[in-house]
Amino acid sequence: MTENRARKATGHQSVACCPYYHRAVELIGKRWTGAIVGVLLHGPMRFSEIAHAVPELSDRLLSERMKELEAHGVVERTVLPGPPVRVEYGLTEMGRELEPALSELKSWARRWLDAPDDAPARPRARTPAATR
């Protein structure tokens, strides 16, 4: 019996991952990419400012990720006239439209994941038993 017939016989429906979803997760889910986009949601930044805002990210990897994001149309690189000449990176319309998804992901993470060791402590919600 073929796999397709076996599924029909058992009543299980075949489910495939959406290719658009998969491409988006592969792009934004790459190590450090979500953090880079997250800090750029606050506005355009210079390379050194992004590096400072995302601790532990090497300059080499930041450069690689910025090139990837620029190639995909998520980030735009702007050369500002000088002297001195400055380069800023900002989100394109495509990049800015990630804000609701990243905001929801942040909310989910705060609810379900343990805080990193170096994160500031969050005040815990008071339970009804604790208010008595």
KAQUILIN-V444246 format. One record per backbone hydrogen bond with DSSP energy under -0.5 kcal/mol. NH is the residue of the N-H (numbers start at 1). CO is the residue of the C=O. E is the energy in kcal/mol with one decimal. If there is no record, write none. Layout:
nh:co:e
NH:CO:E
NH:CO:E
//
This chain:
nh:co:e
6:2:-2.5
7:3:-2.2
8:4:-2.1
9:5:-2.7
10:6:-2.0
11:7:-1.2
12:7:-1.2
22:18:-2.5
23:19:-2.1
24:20:-2.3
25:21:-2.6
26:22:-2.3
27:23:-2.0
28:24:-2.8
29:25:-2.0
30:27:-0.7
33:30:-1.9
34:28:-0.6
34:30:-0.7
36:32:-2.3
37:33:-2.7
38:34:-2.4
39:35:-2.1
40:36:-2.0
41:37:-1.0
42:39:-1.3
43:40:-1.6
45:89:-2.5
47:87:-0.5
50:46:-2.2
51:47:-2.6
52:48:-2.0
53:49:-2.0
54:50:-1.6
55:53:-0.6
57:54:-1.3
58:56:-0.6
62:58:-2.6
63:59:-2.6
64:60:-2.0
65:61:-2.8
66:62:-2.6
67:63:-2.1
68:64:-2.1
69:65:-2.8
70:66:-2.4
71:67:-2.5
72:68:-1.8
73:70:-1.1
74:69:-2.6
75:69:-1.3
76:90:-3.2
78:76:-0.5
78:88:-3.1
80:78:-0.6
80:86:-3.9
86:80:-2.1
88:78:-2.9
89:45:-3.2
90:76:-2.2
92:74:-2.3
96:92:-2.8
97:93:-1.8
98:95:-1.6
99:96:-1.7
102:98:-2.7
103:99:-2.5
104:100:-2.2
105:101:-2.2
106:102:-2.3
107:103:-2.2
108:104:-2.6
109:105:-2.6
110:106:-2.5
111:107:-1.6
112:108:-2.5
113:109:-2.6
119:116:-1.7
130:127:-0.8
131:127:-0.9
131:128:-0.6
132:129:-0.8
//
